[in-house]
Amino acid sequence: MHIDWAALGSVFGVSLGVTVGLVALFTLGIAGLSRRERAVAQGDGGGALAVTGAYACFAACAAAVAYGIYLIVA
C-alpha cells in the first residue's frame, strides 16, 4: 500500500482553510447581529445594514455547507 503524502497534506490544508473561513464568516454574522442588538438597546433604531450583512454571512455559510454536501454525494 502506498500513501500519497502530498495529496493527503493538500486535502488537510484545504479542509483546514475552509474550516477557518467558515468559522470566521459565522463569527462575522454573529457580530452583525450583536451590533443590531446594541443599536436597538441604545435607541438608535439603526442596524439594518448590520442585519443584512449578518444574513449574508449566514447565507454564505449555508451555501458552503450545501456545496460540501453536494461534493460528498456526487
C-alpha positions in Angstrom: 0.0 0.0 0.0 1.3 3.4 -1.0 0.2 6.6 0.7 0.5 9.8 -1.3 1.6 12.2 1.4 1.5 15.2 -0.8 -2.2 14.6 -1.7 -3.0 13.9 2.0 -1.3 17.2 3.0 -3.2 19.1 0.3 -6.5 17.7 1.5 -5.6 18.6 5.1 -4.6 22.2 4.1 -7.8 22.8 2.1 -10.0 21.4 4.8 -8.3 23.5 7.5 -8.6 26.6 5.4 -12.3 26.1 4.6 -13.0 25.4 8.3 -11.3 28.5 9.5 -13.0 30.5 6.7 -16.5 29.2 7.7 -15.9 29.9 11.4 -14.7 33.5 10.6 -17.8 34.0 8.3 -20.1 32.7 11.0 -18.4 34.9 13.6 -19.0 38.0 11.4 -22.7 37.1 11.2 -22.9 36.8 15.0 -21.1 40.2 15.3 -23.5 41.8 12.9 -26.5 40.6 15.0 -24.7 41.9 18.1 -24.3 45.3 16.6 -28.1 45.4 15.8 -28.9 44.5 19.4 -26.6 47.2 20.6 -28.2 49.8 18.3 -31.7 48.8 19.5 -30.6 49.0 23.1 -29.2 52.5 22.6 -32.3 53.6 20.9 -30.6 54.4 17.6 -33.1 52.4 15.6 -30.4 51.7 13.0 -28.7 48.4 12.4 -30.4 47.4 9.2 -27.1 47.2 7.4 -25.7 45.1 10.2 -28.6 42.7 10.0 -28.3 42.5 6.2 -24.6 41.7 6.5 -25.3 39.1 9.1 -27.9 37.4 7.0 -25.5 37.5 4.0 -22.8 35.8 6.1 -25.2 33.1 7.3 -26.4 32.5 3.7 -22.8 32.1 2.6 -22.2 29.6 5.4 -25.3 27.6 4.4 -24.2 27.7 0.7 -20.7 26.4 1.6 -22.2 23.6 3.7 -24.6 22.7 0.9 -21.8 22.7 -1.6 -19.8 20.4 0.6 -22.7 18.0 0.9 -23.1 18.1 -2.8 -19.4 17.2 -3.3 -19.8 14.3 -0.9 -22.9 12.9 -2.5 -21.9 13.4 -6.1 
